[in-house]
Amino acid sequence: MEIAVTKTPLPPLEEYIEYLRQIWSSHHVTNNGPLLRELEGRLRTRLAARHVWFVSSGMAALQLALKASHLTGEIITTPFSYVATAGAILWEGCTPVFVDVRQEDLTLDPDLLRAALTPRTRAILATHVYGHPCDVDRLEAFAREHGLKLIYDAAHTFGCELRGRPLATYGDVSCLSFHATKVFHTVEGGAVVINGDDGLAERVKLMRAFGHVGDVHYSIGINAKNSEFHAAMGLCNLRTVDAVIAQRREQYLFYHELLTDSPVRLPTPGTDDFQHNYAYCPALLPSEDSVHDALASLAIEGVRARRYFHPALNCLPYAAGARCPVAEEAAQRAICLPMSEAVTPEVQRRVAAALLQVVTPHVSAA
Ligand SMILES: *Cc1c(COP(=O)(O)O)cnc(C)c1O
């Protein structure tokens, strides 16, 4: 059997069917239905956030966050993230200004912010990549000093807590993804989390549903609503997400044990007082060639690892940005190791052995 980089956890079918019965009897299938409101309520409690809007995707959450913040001009952002981060900026007609990341945890480097600032800078959009928390204090201080909005792509952060507070509640706005590949999922979906500004939260809520309530049209909007079927999947998965995280933790720690003191570098969160969700196990191999070799030799083992993230976003053909050497090198060298319920310790040993063989050929020769 082939082992993929991840395997979407599905709830016991009976539990989902129970929600389907409720949908069939209410006949409310979408448009702010009862299951959606129940999910939003539970997420507000779990995240201890003032406003949580469930939307159709993480990408839509980013688009709404930028649009409802009335952003134009330049947005300082990270080159090391999924393409949606820079894509949302460009889609909203703004200009991404890429600032390189830190070596250790691959989040935006606060030392480089000042050099990227221009009179047209309006916001920072930073990613807690792999769930590693950005330097929230320094980003916050810089944003306040220069009157910038601070928005986080928090797609990887479900279950992460920084200083006892969910990581997805930092910044003016945080955007979560609940895509099937994420540690907590609703098949497709995402959320906009706003812990302060009620006016901004109201605009996001309006804009996700065409900008109107009944016959009163307040603003332009899009269709970023989500359905009762997706909310039902979220309600089921909320029951098991902590068990999923506990399993990822075991796998993450075992990979780290197997690969310790090797030429494989394992980026980790750069701060204490942090609770990780262990959603990804990123590994940096010594070179791009070794990445190709490793993927090929894992494929022979029936294991698919993934280059994640590649390319660096400043190198996208439509986003010509300044050089970001740390991110570009990480993008060439990074893979994410398989983690899911299908990944047994035996699979992990095989993955680690294959990597070690690639990065230290002399070991196999000995
Ligand atoms: C998955 C992801 C997104 C996009 O989320 P979707 O729900 O797939 O639209 C955005 N940013 C990052 C960093 C992601 O990993």
The ligand as a Gaussian input file, in Angstrom:
#p B3LYP/6-31G(d) Opt

LIG

0 1
 C       -3.633000      25.414000       2.859000
 C       -3.078000      26.778000       2.932000
 C       -3.803000      27.898000       2.473000
 C       -5.056000      27.786000       1.666000
 O       -6.095000      27.195000       2.304000
 P       -7.287000      26.539000       1.444000
 O       -8.287000      26.188000       2.492000
 O       -6.732000      25.357000       0.719000
 O       -7.781000      27.600000       0.512000
 C       -3.272000      29.160000       2.699000
 N       -2.082000      29.311000       3.304000
 C       -1.346000      28.268000       3.726000
 C       -0.044000      28.536000       4.399000
 C       -1.809000      26.967000       3.527000
 O       -1.043000      25.923000       3.895000

